[in-house]
Amino acid sequence: MHKKNRSLAVLCVISFIVYSVFLLLLYTAFQYFIEKKMQTVFPAMEELLEYRDELESENYMDIPQKNFPGCSYIIFGENGNTVYASDTKIRDSLTWSDLDLISDYGEVAYYSVYKEAVGTGDTGYRILKNSYDSGTGFTRLEGYCVVDHNLNILRGSLFPDKESLTDREFKFLRGFYNTDRLIEKYSYETEDGAERTLVFISPKFSEKTYNALLMSARRRWLYIIPVILMCTLVFTLLFRRKVKQSVDMLNGSIRSYREQGKLEEDRSNVPVEFYDTLDTLKALLEQLEAARLEKQRIIADVSHDLKTPLTVISGYARAFQEGLVPPEDVKRYMGCIRERAELASGLIDTLFEYAKMEHPDYRPVWEETDLCEFTKAFLAEKYTELESAGFALSLSIPERPLEMAMDRKLFRRMLENLINNALRYNPSGTTVFVTIKEKEKKLQLTVADDGTGIRPEVAKAIFTPFVTENTARSSGGGVGLGLSIVRRAVELHHGSVELKVPPDPPYATEFVMKFEKPFREFL
């Protein structure tokens, strides 16, 4: 079964979404709890009518009283009998005759009470009875009466059989059961078609009580902070664990190389974001392995190159020691010993110089130098040597100065190696070409010749240490570090060098060096 590639970015996104959804659910649940709490503090007829099915089926015990704290309700039958009362207090305090004084829920029939002047210096109340006609959408006045401040009925069509109202009756007309609670009624039919009248008494809305409840709700939000912190900690630990597992997979691959010498690649368990890192690590390890093999090859080559002259020196020295050298050959033997000693010494010096340049702490000594004048001066010194070997020199160097930051000793060694390389492996009559030009904001130095040339298969490794020119051309000597030193010298000057294959006519061998600008930043 194919296993999907892991993604650390997807893991982060999923974790963030899960955490965000969790916080949203936590907030929603807590907000719902607060709102529910706020609603139950001031319950109304509307909440009780949510249990309409229980009311119509007369299953009153199924209505949860806990949802209506501070409330009472009583249900009257069509004959004025009490069908159900939530508590004995309301059963004893309300009668069928009180229903005429109580307003209907939904303003089907309701009373309005207004203050007004009823005489000189006396203030009373005007009581209106209204009814709402759902068919027309208008409110109709059913009757009115005016009472003085002692609730004596002064005039009006309401309550014709009364001369005054009691405080209790006046409160009912205003919609109050007492100072702290409201009262209203609602008429409905049961499933059997029996008429019922529900009288509901609920706590009066108080701004003081509401503000106290609001402050309490805000304080409750403080309780959620430790929950959020705890959840954040849990999600952080889980996310850290997931990330650590992803990183451990990469670390496991590195440990496998350290312990077993090979890199184990189980990419199905590695996040896709680490694929480039794994590829880079693999390439680096391959380079390290190649460097290790190269180191072994260099040691073997140095040992071989040193062993050859030292063996000759040792053999000739033993011949002298044992008196086996004829007098007429002494001078020849001594010359051979000297030649081999100089060859070994040159090899050691070259190897030391190469090792010094490859060291990471090696720093060139920068000087601001005119490349054109420096190259002309060097070639002037080499001209006699070139002429003696039967070589011609062709120059194409601008007359104007081209400044660059240069380590003059290092740059001289680079030119020396290139010219000596041409002298060593080319026949007499060869022309050496030296060209300098400024191209695309770079200084380009070309050293070429029209001699023997280099085979393409050898050219690929020409800058590798201990690849000698006699391998590339006809025959000759050399330790195989000259062009490696050239490459490193160019790199230290923040440039690049290449052996062009094939070379541009009329060249047989063409080395092209390019140096980036600006150069003054290295000074």
C-alpha positions as CSV (number, residue, x, y, z in Angstrom):
1,M,0.0,0.0,0.0
2,H,1.5,3.3,-1.1
3,K,2.2,5.6,1.8
4,K,1.6,9.3,1.3
5,N,4.6,11.7,1.7
6,R,4.6,13.5,5.0
7,S,4.6,17.3,5.0
8,L,5.7,19.4,8.0
9,A,3.9,22.4,6.6
10,V,0.6,20.4,6.3
11,L,1.2,19.2,9.8
12,C,1.5,22.8,11.0
13,V,-1.6,23.9,9.2
14,I,-3.7,20.9,10.5
15,S,-2.5,21.5,14.0
16,F,-3.3,25.2,13.7
17,I,-6.8,24.4,12.3
18,V,-7.5,21.8,15.0
19,Y,-6.3,24.2,17.7
20,S,-8.4,27.1,16.3
21,V,-11.5,24.9,16.0
22,F,-11.1,23.7,19.5
23,L,-10.8,27.3,20.8
24,L,-13.9,28.2,18.7
25,L,-15.9,25.3,20.2
26,L,-14.7,26.2,23.7
27,Y,-15.7,29.8,23.2
28,T,-19.1,28.9,21.6
29,A,-19.9,26.5,24.5
30,F,-18.9,29.0,27.1
31,Q,-20.8,31.8,25.4
32,Y,-23.9,29.5,25.1
33,F,-23.6,28.8,28.8
34,I,-23.4,32.5,29.7
35,E,-26.4,33.4,27.4
36,K,-28.4,30.5,28.8
37,K,-27.6,31.7,32.3
38,M,-28.7,35.2,31.3
39,Q,-32.0,33.9,29.9
40,T,-32.9,31.9,32.9
41,V,-32.4,34.9,35.3
42,F,-35.4,36.7,33.6
43,P,-37.5,33.9,32.1
44,A,-40.7,34.9,30.3
45,M,-43.9,33.4,29.0
46,E,-42.1,32.7,25.7
47,E,-39.8,30.2,27.4
48,L,-42.7,28.4,29.1
49,L,-44.6,28.2,25.8
50,E,-41.7,26.2,24.3
51,Y,-43.3,23.4,26.3
52,R,-46.6,23.8,24.4
53,D,-46.8,20.0,23.7
54,E,-46.7,19.3,27.4
55,L,-49.2,22.0,28.1
56,E,-51.7,20.8,25.5
57,S,-51.3,17.1,26.6
58,E,-51.5,18.3,30.2
59,N,-48.3,16.6,31.2
60,Y,-47.3,19.4,33.5
61,M,-44.8,17.4,35.5
62,D,-42.7,17.1,32.4
63,I,-42.0,20.8,32.4
64,P,-38.7,21.3,34.2
65,Q,-39.2,23.8,37.0
66,K,-35.4,24.4,37.2
67,N,-35.6,26.2,33.9
68,F,-37.8,28.8,35.5
69,P,-36.2,30.0,38.7
70,G,-38.3,32.5,40.7
71,C,-41.3,31.8,38.5
72,S,-44.8,30.4,39.3
73,Y,-47.7,29.5,37.1
74,I,-51.2,28.3,37.5
75,I,-53.6,26.8,34.9
76,F,-57.4,27.3,35.2
77,G,-60.1,25.2,33.4
78,E,-62.9,26.6,31.4
79,N,-65.2,26.4,34.5
80,G,-62.8,28.4,36.7
81,N,-61.4,25.4,38.4
82,T,-57.7,25.1,39.1
83,V,-56.2,22.4,36.9
84,Y,-52.5,22.8,37.9
85,A,-50.4,25.1,40.1
86,S,-46.6,25.0,40.3
87,D,-46.8,25.8,44.0
88,T,-49.4,26.2,46.7
89,K,-48.7,29.9,47.2
90,I,-49.9,30.8,43.8
91,R,-52.9,28.4,44.2
92,D,-54.0,30.3,47.3
93,S,-53.3,33.8,46.0
94,L,-55.0,33.7,42.5
95,T,-58.7,33.0,41.7
96,W,-60.7,32.8,38.5
97,S,-62.1,36.2,39.0
98,D,-58.6,37.8,38.9
99,L,-58.2,36.8,35.2
100,D,-60.3,39.8,34.0
101,L,-57.6,42.1,35.5
102,I,-54.6,40.4,33.9
103,S,-53.3,41.4,30.4
104,D,-53.0,38.7,27.7
105,Y,-49.6,37.5,26.5
106,G,-49.1,38.8,22.9
107,E,-51.4,41.8,23.6
108,V,-54.6,40.0,22.5
109,A,-56.3,42.0,25.3
110,Y,-54.3,44.2,27.6
111,Y,-54.5,47.1,30.0
112,S,-52.6,50.4,29.7
113,V,-52.3,52.7,32.7
114,Y,-51.3,56.4,32.4
115,K,-51.0,59.2,35.0
116,E,-53.2,62.2,34.5
117,A,-54.6,65.2,36.4
118,V,-58.1,64.4,37.7
119,G,-58.8,67.7,39.4
120,T,-57.3,70.8,40.9
121,G,-54.0,69.7,42.4
122,D,-55.0,66.0,42.3
123,T,-53.2,63.4,40.1
124,G,-54.9,60.1,39.2
125,Y,-54.7,57.4,36.6
126,R,-56.4,56.7,33.3
127,I,-56.9,52.9,32.7
128,L,-57.5,51.7,29.1
129,K,-58.5,48.2,28.0
130,N,-57.3,47.5,24.5
131,S,-57.6,44.5,22.1
132,Y,-55.6,43.6,19.1
133,D,-57.4,42.5,15.9
134,S,-55.0,40.2,14.0
135,G,-57.3,40.4,11.0
136,T,-57.1,44.1,10.5
137,G,-53.9,44.7,12.3
138,F,-55.4,47.5,14.4
139,T,-55.8,48.0,18.1
140,R,-59.3,48.7,19.4
141,L,-60.2,50.5,22.7
142,E,-62.6,48.3,24.6
143,G,-63.2,50.7,27.5
144,Y,-61.6,53.0,30.0
145,C,-61.9,54.4,33.5
146,V,-60.3,57.2,35.5
147,V,-59.3,56.8,39.2
148,D,-57.9,59.2,41.7
149,H,-54.7,58.7,43.7
150,N,-56.7,56.6,46.3
151,L,-57.9,54.4,43.4
152,N,-61.5,55.6,43.6
153,I,-63.2,55.2,40.3
154,L,-64.3,58.6,39.1
155,R,-65.7,57.8,35.7
156,G,-65.5,55.4,32.8
157,S,-67.1,52.2,31.4
158,L,-64.7,49.7,33.0
159,F,-65.6,48.0,36.2
160,P,-69.2,49.3,36.4
161,D,-69.9,47.2,39.6
162,K,-66.9,48.7,41.5
163,E,-66.6,52.0,43.2
164,S,-62.8,51.7,43.7
165,L,-59.9,49.4,43.1
166,T,-57.7,47.7,45.6
167,D,-53.9,47.9,45.5
168,R,-53.7,44.3,44.4
169,E,-56.1,44.8,41.5
170,F,-54.3,48.0,40.4
171,K,-51.0,46.1,40.3
172,F,-52.6,43.3,38.2
173,L,-53.9,46.0,35.8
174,R,-50.3,47.4,35.5
175,G,-48.9,43.9,34.9
176,F,-47.4,43.4,38.3
177,Y,-48.0,40.5,40.7
178,N,-46.2,42.3,43.4
179,T,-43.3,44.8,43.6
180,D,-40.7,42.3,42.3
181,R,-42.6,40.1,39.9
182,L,-44.7,40.4,36.7
183,I,-47.9,38.7,35.7
184,E,-49.6,37.8,32.4
185,K,-52.0,35.2,31.1
186,Y,-52.3,33.0,28.0
187,S,-55.3,31.1,26.7
188,Y,-55.1,27.9,24.7
189,E,-56.8,24.6,24.1
190,T,-55.7,21.1,25.1
191,E,-55.5,18.2,22.7
192,D,-59.1,17.3,23.8
193,G,-60.4,20.7,22.9
194,A,-60.7,21.9,26.5
195,E,-60.1,25.6,27.1
196,R,-57.3,26.5,29.5
197,T,-55.9,29.8,30.8
198,L,-52.3,29.9,31.9
199,V,-51.2,32.6,34.4
200,F,-47.5,33.1,34.5
201,I,-45.6,35.1,37.2
202,S,-42.0,35.9,36.5
203,P,-39.3,38.1,38.1
204,K,-39.3,41.7,37.2
205,F,-36.5,42.9,35.0
206,S,-34.1,45.0,37.2
207,E,-31.2,47.0,35.8
208,K,-29.3,46.4,39.1
209,T,-29.8,42.7,38.9
210,Y,-28.9,42.6,35.2
211,N,-25.7,44.6,35.8
212,A,-24.7,42.3,38.7
213,L,-25.4,39.3,36.4
214,L,-23.3,40.9,33.6
215,M,-20.4,41.4,35.9
216,S,-20.7,37.8,37.1
217,A,-20.7,36.6,33.5
218,R,-17.5,38.6,32.8
219,R,-15.8,37.2,35.9
220,R,-16.7,33.7,34.6
221,W,-14.6,34.4,31.5
222,L,-11.6,34.5,33.8
223,Y,-12.3,30.8,34.5
224,I,-11.7,29.9,30.9
225,I,-8.1,31.4,30.8
226,P,-6.5,28.4,32.8
227,V,-8.4,26.1,30.5
228,I,-7.1,27.8,27.4
229,L,-3.5,27.8,28.8
230,M,-3.8,24.1,29.7
231,C,-5.1,23.3,26.2
232,T,-2.4,25.4,24.6
233,L,0.2,23.5,26.6
234,V,-1.2,20.2,25.6
235,F,-1.4,21.2,21.9
236,T,2.2,22.6,22.1
237,L,3.5,19.3,23.5
238,L,1.7,17.3,20.9
239,F,2.9,19.5,18.1
240,R,6.5,19.4,19.5
241,R,6.3,15.7,19.6
242,K,5.2,15.5,16.0
243,V,7.9,17.9,14.8
244,K,10.5,16.0,16.9
245,Q,9.5,12.7,15.2
246,S,9.9,14.3,11.8
247,V,13.4,15.7,12.7
248,D,14.3,12.4,14.4
249,M,13.8,10.6,11.0
250,L,16.4,12.9,9.4
251,N,18.7,12.5,12.4
252,G,18.3,8.7,12.1
253,S,19.5,8.9,8.5
254,I,22.6,10.8,9.7
255,R,23.2,8.3,12.5
256,S,23.0,5.5,10.0
257,Y,25.8,7.0,8.0
258,R,27.9,7.6,11.1
259,E,27.4,4.0,12.4
260,Q,27.2,2.0,9.2
261,G,29.0,4.2,6.7
262,K,25.9,4.6,4.5
263,L,22.9,6.9,4.3
264,E,19.6,5.2,4.8
265,E,16.8,7.0,2.9
266,D,13.3,6.0,4.0
267,R,11.6,9.0,2.4
268,S,8.2,7.8,3.3
269,N,8.9,8.8,6.9
270,V,10.7,12.1,6.1
271,P,8.7,15.3,5.7
272,V,8.8,16.6,2.1
273,E,10.3,19.9,3.3
274,F,13.5,17.9,4.3
275,Y,13.9,16.3,0.9
276,D,16.3,19.1,-0.3
277,T,18.2,18.8,3.0
278,L,18.5,15.1,2.6
279,D,19.6,15.5,-1.1
280,T,22.1,18.1,0.0
281,L,23.3,15.9,2.8
282,K,23.6,12.9,0.5
283,A,25.6,15.0,-2.0
284,L,27.9,16.3,0.8
285,L,28.5,12.9,2.1
286,E,29.3,11.7,-1.5
287,Q,31.8,14.7,-1.7
288,L,33.3,13.7,1.6
289,E,33.7,10.1,0.4
290,A,35.2,11.3,-2.8
291,A,37.6,13.6,-0.8
292,R,38.6,10.7,1.3
293,L,39.4,8.6,-1.7
294,E,41.1,11.6,-3.3
295,K,43.2,12.0,-0.1
296,Q,44.2,8.4,-0.3
297,R,45.1,8.7,-4.0
298,I,47.2,11.9,-3.3
299,I,49.1,10.2,-0.5
300,A,49.7,7.2,-2.8
301,D,50.9,9.4,-5.6
302,V,53.1,11.5,-3.4
303,S,54.6,8.4,-2.0
304,H,55.2,7.0,-5.5
305,D,56.7,10.3,-6.8
306,L,59.0,10.7,-3.8
307,K,60.0,7.0,-3.8
308,T,61.3,7.1,-7.3
309,P,64.0,9.8,-6.8
310,L,64.8,8.7,-3.3
311,T,65.3,5.2,-4.5
312,V,67.8,6.4,-7.1
313,I,69.6,8.6,-4.5
314,S,69.7,5.7,-2.1
315,G,71.1,3.3,-4.8
316,Y,73.8,5.7,-5.9
317,A,74.7,6.6,-2.3
318,R,75.1,2.8,-1.5
319,A,77.3,2.4,-4.6
320,F,79.5,5.2,-3.4
321,Q,79.6,3.7,0.1
322,E,80.6,0.3,-1.2
323,G,83.2,1.7,-3.7
324,L,81.3,0.4,-6.7
325,V,81.4,3.7,-8.7
326,P,84.2,3.9,-11.3
327,P,86.2,7.1,-11.0
328,E,85.2,8.1,-14.5
329,D,81.5,7.9,-13.5
330,V,81.7,9.7,-10.2
331,K,80.7,13.1,-11.8
332,R,77.8,11.5,-13.6
333,Y,76.6,9.8,-10.5
334,M,76.9,12.9,-8.4
335,G,74.9,14.9,-11.0
336,C,72.2,12.3,-11.0
337,I,72.0,12.4,-7.2
338,R,71.8,16.2,-7.3
339,E,69.1,16.1,-10.0
340,R,67.0,13.6,-8.1
341,A,67.4,15.5,-4.8
342,E,66.2,18.7,-6.5
343,L,63.3,16.8,-8.0
344,A,62.3,15.5,-4.5
345,S,62.8,18.9,-3.0
346,G,60.7,20.6,-5.7
347,L,58.0,18.1,-5.2
348,I,57.9,18.7,-1.4
349,D,57.9,22.5,-1.9
350,T,55.1,22.3,-4.4
351,L,53.1,19.9,-2.2
352,F,53.6,22.3,0.8
353,E,52.5,25.3,-1.3
354,Y,49.4,23.4,-2.5
355,A,48.5,22.3,1.1
356,K,49.0,25.8,2.4
357,M,46.7,27.3,-0.3
358,E,44.0,24.7,0.4
359,H,44.0,25.4,4.1
360,P,40.8,27.3,5.2
361,D,42.8,29.8,7.2
362,Y,44.9,30.8,4.2
363,R,44.5,34.5,3.4
364,P,45.9,36.3,0.3
365,V,47.8,39.6,0.8
366,W,45.8,42.0,-1.3
367,E,47.3,44.9,-3.2
368,E,45.7,47.2,-5.8
369,T,47.4,46.3,-9.0
370,D,47.1,47.1,-12.7
371,L,46.6,43.6,-14.3
372,C,48.0,44.8,-17.6
373,E,51.3,46.2,-16.3
374,F,51.8,43.3,-13.9
375,T,51.4,40.7,-16.7
376,K,53.6,42.7,-19.1
377,A,56.4,42.9,-16.5
378,F,56.2,39.1,-15.8
379,L,56.3,38.2,-19.5
380,A,59.3,40.5,-20.0
381,E,61.2,38.4,-17.3
382,K,60.1,35.1,-19.0
383,Y,60.9,36.3,-22.5
384,T,64.5,35.2,-22.6
385,E,63.5,31.7,-21.3
386,L,60.8,31.4,-24.0
387,E,63.1,32.6,-26.7
388,S,65.9,30.1,-25.6
389,A,63.3,27.3,-25.9
390,G,62.4,28.3,-29.4
391,F,58.9,29.7,-28.3
392,A,57.2,32.8,-29.7
393,L,55.1,35.1,-27.6
394,S,51.9,36.9,-28.9
395,L,50.3,39.5,-26.7
396,S,46.9,41.3,-26.8
397,I,46.9,43.5,-23.7
398,P,45.2,46.9,-23.4
399,E,47.2,50.0,-22.9
400,R,44.8,51.4,-20.4
401,P,45.1,50.2,-16.8
402,L,42.7,47.5,-15.5
403,E,42.8,47.6,-11.7
404,M,42.1,44.7,-9.5
405,A,42.9,43.4,-6.0
406,M,45.8,41.0,-6.3
407,D,48.1,38.9,-4.2
408,R,51.1,39.5,-6.4
409,K,53.1,36.5,-5.3
410,L,50.2,34.2,-5.7
411,F,49.2,35.7,-9.1
412,R,52.8,35.4,-10.3
413,R,52.9,31.7,-9.3
414,M,49.7,31.2,-11.3
415,L,51.2,32.7,-14.4
416,E,54.5,30.9,-13.8
417,N,52.8,27.5,-13.7
418,L,50.8,28.2,-16.9
419,I,53.8,29.4,-18.9
420,N,56.0,26.6,-17.5
421,N,53.3,24.1,-18.4
422,A,53.4,25.3,-22.0
423,L,57.2,25.2,-22.1
424,R,57.4,21.7,-20.6
425,Y,54.9,19.9,-22.8
426,N,55.2,21.6,-26.2
427,P,57.9,21.4,-28.9
428,S,60.1,24.2,-30.1
429,G,58.4,26.6,-32.5
430,T,55.2,26.8,-30.4
431,T,53.6,30.2,-29.9
432,V,52.3,31.2,-26.5
433,F,49.3,33.7,-26.6
434,V,48.4,36.0,-23.6
435,T,45.3,38.0,-23.9
436,I,43.6,40.4,-21.4
437,K,40.3,42.1,-22.0
438,E,37.3,43.5,-20.0
439,K,34.1,41.6,-20.9
440,E,30.7,41.9,-19.2
441,K,32.1,43.7,-16.2
442,K,34.7,41.0,-15.7
443,L,38.5,40.9,-16.3
444,Q,39.4,38.0,-18.6
445,L,42.9,36.6,-18.8
446,T,43.6,34.0,-21.5
447,V,46.9,31.9,-21.7
448,A,47.0,29.7,-24.7
449,D,49.3,28.0,-27.1
450,D,49.2,26.3,-30.6
451,G,51.3,23.3,-29.5
452,T,50.4,19.7,-28.9
453,G,47.1,20.2,-27.2
454,I,45.3,18.0,-24.6
455,R,43.0,15.1,-25.3
456,P,39.3,15.8,-24.3
457,E,39.1,12.8,-22.0
458,V,42.1,14.0,-20.0
459,A,41.0,17.6,-20.1
460,K,38.1,16.8,-17.7
461,A,40.5,16.1,-14.8
462,I,43.3,18.5,-15.8
463,F,42.9,20.5,-12.6
464,T,42.8,17.4,-10.3
465,P,45.9,17.0,-8.1
466,F,48.6,14.7,-9.5
467,V,47.1,14.5,-13.0
468,T,50.3,15.2,-14.9
469,E,50.7,16.8,-18.3
470,N,52.7,13.8,-19.6
471,T,49.4,11.9,-19.2
472,A,47.8,14.4,-21.5
473,R,50.5,15.1,-24.0
474,S,53.6,13.2,-25.2
475,S,56.2,12.7,-22.5
476,G,57.8,14.8,-19.8
477,G,58.1,15.3,-16.1
478,G,56.0,17.1,-13.4
479,V,54.4,16.4,-10.1
480,G,50.8,17.0,-11.3
481,L,50.1,20.0,-8.9
482,G,50.9,22.9,-11.2
483,L,47.4,23.3,-12.6
484,S,45.7,22.5,-9.3
485,I,47.7,25.5,-7.8
486,V,46.5,27.6,-10.8
487,R,42.9,26.7,-10.1
488,R,43.2,27.4,-6.4
489,A,45.0,30.7,-7.0
490,V,42.2,31.9,-9.3
491,E,39.6,30.9,-6.8
492,L,41.4,32.8,-4.0
493,H,41.2,35.8,-6.3
494,H,37.4,35.3,-6.5
495,G,37.6,34.1,-10.1
496,S,37.1,31.1,-12.2
497,V,39.3,29.1,-14.6
498,E,38.5,26.7,-17.4
499,L,40.2,24.8,-20.1
500,K,38.2,25.4,-23.2
501,V,37.4,22.2,-25.1
502,P,37.6,22.6,-27.9
503,P,39.8,25.7,-27.9
504,D,39.2,28.7,-30.2
505,P,41.4,28.6,-33.3
506,P,44.3,29.0,-33.7
507,Y,44.8,27.6,-30.2
508,A,45.5,24.0,-29.4
509,T,45.3,24.6,-25.6
510,E,43.4,27.5,-24.1
511,F,43.1,28.4,-20.4
512,V,40.5,31.2,-19.7
513,M,40.4,33.0,-16.3
514,K,37.7,35.4,-15.3
515,F,37.7,37.7,-12.3
516,E,34.6,39.3,-10.9
517,K,34.2,43.0,-10.1
518,P,34.3,45.0,-7.8
519,F,37.8,44.0,-6.6
520,R,38.4,46.9,-4.2
521,E,36.2,45.2,-1.5
522,F,38.9,42.7,-0.9
523,L,41.5,45.3,0.0
